[in-house]
Each structure stands twice: as structure tokens, then as C-alpha cells.
């Protein structure tokens, strides 16, 4: 049965202070205290069913586990990437609505050659420790099952391709009729060399291109797309969104399946001002969030739109599914 879902991916961290919610009320513009309140405002605006988050430091996890709004509405699933080691404690939290889903399975793995234990990413001696959280969920009303992964891909050498293969291997185990999405900070630019190398449309699809294709056909509402990096944090008000999608590192990727559609797709460029909470104006992170509304288990076949978007007008070349 067709199921409508709203998805958000958001990198939570910035180069500013990483202090937690115990920081002084209305403190530094980039402290987690202020940025977490802006994030709550965005979530209340869009009411996503699933949130893919990255670089969730202890202050962020404490916020999710103690804020009344998130306590009431969301389950948060996370695991520290390297607890006890001399690195910043962080995870890739996955949040999902309590009233919409039944939790079937889930957990975490490392983006490395040894995914079942704490380990650096693939490029020996140069890699960081990256972790992925995931959940297999059943929508309570329709019974539709979908698996969600949140990711933060490393940048060095063979790591991006090897990390994406971990997800495509998972997809193959699910079977062709399953639905799955991987949201996160991929650390490679849109249509750049690494993107072109790792995004194999027969195995791993960019929902932005699907949205662009469907928008051209009048089937998807498309927001402004000017990249997902804010441009820095030296000033209280960050520059306008960077022109050109080459400044994009964040994506929601999908397992190929002809029975899903993208109804709307946008980057959230809002500059949040919450004077009622004594929070200074600013952004959530040095990344903008992506908001997508999708349908899974559709009656119609949307495979004709599941292909790389071409800027010029012309025939769309469908992926072989």
C-alpha cells in the first residue's frame, strides 16, 4: 500500500564551539544550545517522519534525549563511533516518529573493511573513524516496510567507493522489491569526479536527480537548489547559499525501485531567529538540511524518472532495474 514519508538529512556540526546544552542560555552563536533550538524549529516546521543526522556530539544526543518535543515525538538511535579513544565522541543519529513506525531491526556498523568493530575507514593511515546507524521500520497504518541508513562518508583514496559498496551490498541482500534510503554527508560534490565514480544508477540513486526529472514532468515540487554548504561561520549572518550545486556534499540516496516517487525536494536555507528562547539568529550547522517528501509502494511505475538528470531538454534514459 502506498505510504507517504517526509525525510530530512542534516549534518549537525560546525567549526564553532561544541559545548552541550549545559552551556549558558543564549550563549555563543555556534554552541549546541543555540543550534539545537534552531534544529527543533526546522523539525517542527516540516514534521519529518525520519531524520538522518551526522556528527552528533554528546551535546546533541543529550538534547535529543531530554528535549520535551523530541522525547514525545521521536525515537533516537545512535552509537558512538569510538568511545574511549582519543577522538571527538560523535555518532550518526537516526530519528524516527514513534507514532508512525514499528521498529523491526536496526543497529550500526563502521564504514571500513571491518564493519563489526571500531576501525578506521579504508584508506590505511589516512582514514577517519566513520559509523553508520540504521533501522528497518514498518509503517503502522499501511504495513509498508522500509530501511533507513544515516551516513558520513570519509574523503580519502578508495574510501568513498568502498563505503558506498557497503550500502549497495546491503541493498542486494534485501531483494529487488525492498525500499531503502541512505541520507547523509557524503563529502563528495555533486557531479564531481568521486560522485561520478561511486553513484552507479543501477544500484544507488540520487533522489535529487529523480526530483529534477519528475519536476520537469510536473510531478514534483522543487525548491531552490544552490548547494548545501553555508560558506562559513565568521559572521552572525552567514552568506547567501553558495551558487551552483557543486557546493553540495549532502544527499538522500535510494535503493533502485520503480515503486517510489519524489513529490517535493528542497534545501532548507532558513536563517532561524528565536528571540523567545534567547537564541541569536543563525543557522543550524555549516551545512543546510535537505527535505524530501516521497511515496513508497506506489501503484504506478516511476522507473522512467529514475535516471541521471540532464540539464538540456531531451529524452530521459531510464535505469535498467
C-alpha positions as a printed Julia matrix, in Angstrom:
321×3 Matrix{Float64}:
  0.0    0.0     0.0
  1.27   3.48   -0.89
  2.97   5.29    2.01
  3.9    8.98    2.16
  7.06   9.92    4.06
  8.88  13.16    4.84
 12.66  12.78    5.16
 15.32  15.23    6.39
 19.1   14.87    6.34
 21.19  17.33    8.37
 24.84  17.5     9.33
 24.76  18.87   12.9
 28.3   20.04   13.5
 30.21  23.21   12.71
 33.67  24.56   13.35
 32.35  26.62   16.26
 32.02  25.59   19.89
 30.87  22.03   20.55
 29.53  22.76   24.03
 26.39  20.92   25.04
 23.01  22.11   26.24
 24.51  22.81   29.66
 26.05  25.94   28.13
 24.79  29.35   29.2
 21.33  30.16   27.83
 21.72  32.33   24.79
 25.47  31.73   24.72
 27.74  31.66   21.67
 26.02  31.7    18.31
 27.52  28.36   17.33
 27.1   26.48   20.59
 24.92  23.39   20.51
 22.48  25.15   22.84
 21.58  27.7    20.16
 21.87  25.45   17.12
 19.75  22.68   18.65
 16.88  25.13   19.17
 17.1   26.15   15.52
 17.06  22.49   14.54
 13.93  21.89   16.63
 12.3   24.83   14.82
 13.07  23.27   11.43
 11.75  19.88   12.54
  8.54  21.46   13.85
  8.15  23.25   10.52
  8.46  20.13    8.33
  7.48  17.36   10.82
  9.68  14.71    9.18
  8.99  11.04    9.71
 12.68  10.14    9.55
 15.75  12.3    10.26
 19.23  11.31    9.08
 21.8   13.2    11.19
 25.58  13.3    11.19
 28.28  14.4    13.63
 26.01  14.12   16.64
 28.26  15.07   19.55
 27.29  14.45   23.22
 25.55  17.82   23.47
 23.28  16.91   20.56
 22.5   13.45   21.89
 21.68  14.94   25.3
 19.35  17.38   23.55
 17.5   14.63   21.66
 17.16  12.53   24.8
 15.94  15.37   27.05
 14.09  17.93   24.94
 10.32  17.53   25.53
  9.43  17.81   21.84
 11.84  15.08   20.73
 11.05  12.92   23.75
  7.37  12.96   22.86
  7.67  12.51   19.11
 10.88  10.68   18.16
 12.94   7.62   18.88
 16.68   8.3    18.55
 19.03   5.5    17.5
 22.79   6.06   17.71
 26.13   4.56   18.69
 29.39   6.37   19.43
 31.94   5.92   16.67
 34.93   5.36   19.0
 34.08   5.61   22.67
 37.19   5.75   24.85
 39.61   6.63   22.05
 41.33   9.99   21.62
 38.81  11.32   19.11
 35.74  13.53   19.46
 32.83  11.43   20.65
 30.16  11.53   17.97
 27.65   9.35   16.18
 25.28   9.43   13.22
 21.88   9.59   14.93
 18.79   8.29   13.16
 15.48   9.62   14.47
 12.03   8.32   13.57
  8.49   9.12   14.65
  7.19   6.99   17.49
  3.54   7.12   16.39
  4.19   6.11   12.77
  6.58   3.18   12.91
  7.11  -0.21   14.45
 10.82  -0.93   14.91
 11.71  -4.25   13.27
 15.51  -4.25   13.31
 18.45  -1.88   13.41
 21.87  -1.1    14.69
 25.15   0.3    13.43
 28.3   -0.59   11.51
 31.58   1.09   10.7
 32.42   2.28    7.2
 35.54   0.17    6.98
 36.88  -3.22    5.98
 35.9   -4.45    9.47
 32.38  -3.07    9.85
 31.56  -5.01   13.01
 34.16  -3.27   15.19
 35.68   0.15   15.8
 38.03   0.78   12.88
 39.34   3.48   10.57
 37.88   3.87    7.11
 39.51   2.1     4.21
 42.49   4.32    3.43
 45.09   2.98    5.85
 46.85   5.65    7.87
 44.72   8.47    6.45
 41.2    7.43    7.32
 38.87   8.7    10.0
 36.55   6.55   12.07
 33.11   6.67   10.45
 29.97   4.94   11.68
 26.52   4.38   10.16
 23.26   3.89   12.07
 20.28   2.13   10.51
 16.73   0.97   11.2
 14.24  -1.27    9.44
 10.79   0.16   10.15
  7.18  -0.82    9.42
  4.66   1.96    8.94
  1.81   1.18   11.35
 -1.12   2.12    9.11
 -0.08   0.73    5.72
  2.29  -2.03    6.88
  4.89  -0.82    4.37
  8.46  -1.71    5.36
 11.47   0.49    4.61
 15.1    0.57    5.79
 16.88   3.83    6.56
 20.64   4.43    6.92
 22.4    7.59    8.02
 25.95   8.06    6.78
 29.03  10.3     6.95
 31.47   9.18    4.26
 35.22   9.74    4.58
 37.12  11.58    1.85
 40.39   9.74    1.27
 41.5    7.41   -1.52
 39.32   4.38   -2.13
 37.13   5.08    0.9
 34.08   6.66   -0.83
 33.67   3.83   -3.33
 34.28   1.12   -0.72
 31.85   2.77    1.71
 29.08   3.08   -0.88
 29.61  -0.58   -1.76
 28.73  -1.44    1.83
 25.29   0.06    1.22
 24.78  -1.49   -2.21
 25.72  -4.88   -0.74
 23.02  -4.33    1.87
 20.56  -3.41   -0.87
 21.27  -6.6    -2.8
 20.58  -8.71    0.29
 17.17  -7.05    0.68
 15.77  -8.15   -2.66
 14.59  -6.05   -5.58
 11.17  -5.15   -4.11
 12.53  -3.62   -0.88
 12.7    0.1    -0.18
 15.74   1.78    1.4
 17.23   5.26    1.72
 20.68   6.47    2.77
 20.79  10.09    3.93
 23.87  11.97    4.95
 27.04  13.94    4.34
 28.86  12.12    1.54
 31.82  14.5     1.33
 31.86  14.49   -2.46
 30.48  17.2    -4.71
 27.5   16.88   -7.0
 28.61  15.53  -10.4
 32.26  15.77   -9.33
 34.81  13.02  -10.12
 34.09  10.97   -6.99
 30.33  11.31   -7.43
 30.57  10.04  -10.99
 32.72   7.15   -9.84
 30.54   5.9    -6.98
 26.94   6.65   -7.99
 26.02   3.62  -10.08
 22.38   4.2   -11.01
 21.67   0.51  -11.33
 22.5    0.16   -7.62
 22.41   3.58   -5.95
 20.23   6.5    -7.0
 20.41  10.22   -6.2
 16.95  11.42   -5.16
 17.8   14.95   -6.24
 18.09  13.88   -9.87
 14.85  11.9    -9.61
 13.18  15.03   -8.21
 14.58  17.13  -11.06
 13.28  14.66  -13.64
  9.84  14.47  -12.05
  9.7   18.25  -11.68
 10.36  18.65  -15.4
  7.3   16.45  -15.97
  5.21  18.46  -13.49
  5.14  15.64  -10.93
  7.37  17.09   -8.2
  7.53  20.42   -6.37
 11.14  21.56   -6.45
 12.7   24.1    -4.12
 15.77  26.23   -4.76
 18.96  24.16   -5.05
 22.14  26.18   -4.54
 24.34  23.78   -2.66
 24.32  22.58    0.93
 27.31  24.4     2.48
 26.66  27.7     4.27
 30.02  29.23    3.47
 31.42  29.68    6.96
 30.76  30.98   10.45
 32.85  34.12   10.89
 29.77  36.37   10.95
 26.5   36.06   12.79
 24.65  36.01    9.48
 26.2   33.57    7.04
 26.48  34.43    3.32
 23.7   33.62    0.9
 23.58  29.98   -0.22
 26.5   29.18   -2.47
 25.56  29.33   -6.16
 25.84  26.09   -8.05
 25.25  22.55   -6.88
 29.0   21.82   -6.93
 28.96  23.15   -3.35
 26.76  20.23   -2.36
 28.01  17.4    -0.15
 24.69  16.2     1.28
 22.3   13.76   -0.4
 19.5   11.31    0.17
 20.27   8.28   -1.95
 17.82   5.47   -2.68
 17.79   1.8    -3.45
 16.52   1.35   -7.04
 12.82   0.51   -7.02
 10.27   1.6    -9.64
  7.53   1.89   -7.0
  8.63   5.1    -5.33
  8.16   8.75   -6.27
  9.53  12.08   -5.07
  6.72  14.61   -4.51
  8.86  17.52   -3.28
 12.55  18.22   -2.74
 14.23  21.29   -1.28
 17.25  22.55    0.6
 16.31  24.33    3.85
 18.04  27.73    3.66
 16.17  29.38    6.56
 18.13  31.7     8.84
 16.47  30.99   12.19
 15.71  33.69   14.74
 14.24  32.57   18.1
 14.15  35.62   20.39
 11.54  33.91   22.57
 14.23  31.37   23.55
 17.01  33.97   23.77
 18.73  32.31   20.81
 20.69  34.57   18.48
 19.89  34.48   14.74
 21.84  31.9    12.8
 21.91  28.56   11.03
 21.77  25.0    12.35
 25.17  23.99   11.05
 27.69  24.8     8.36
 25.55  22.53    6.19
 21.99  23.24    5.1
 19.45  20.46    5.51
 17.65  18.61    2.72
 13.9   18.0     2.97
 12.2   15.43    0.71
  8.67  14.11    0.54
  8.41  10.68   -1.05
  5.9    7.93   -1.69
  6.84   4.25   -1.49
  4.78   1.26   -2.58
  3.13   3.22   -5.39
  0.74   1.66   -7.87
  2.42   3.5   -10.73
  5.86   2.62  -12.13
  8.24   5.6   -11.89
 11.33   3.96  -13.35
 11.32   6.36  -16.33
 12.33   9.17  -13.95
 14.95   7.21  -12.03
 17.98   8.24  -14.04
 20.62  10.94  -14.18
 19.13  14.36  -14.81
 20.22  16.14  -17.97
 20.17  19.93  -17.95
 19.24  20.11  -21.61
 15.78  19.1   -22.75
 15.62  15.66  -24.26
 14.62  12.09  -23.76
 15.13  10.63  -20.29
 17.11   7.42  -20.3
 15.65   5.04  -17.7
 17.84   2.94  -15.46
 17.74  -0.82  -16.05
 16.04  -2.22  -12.93
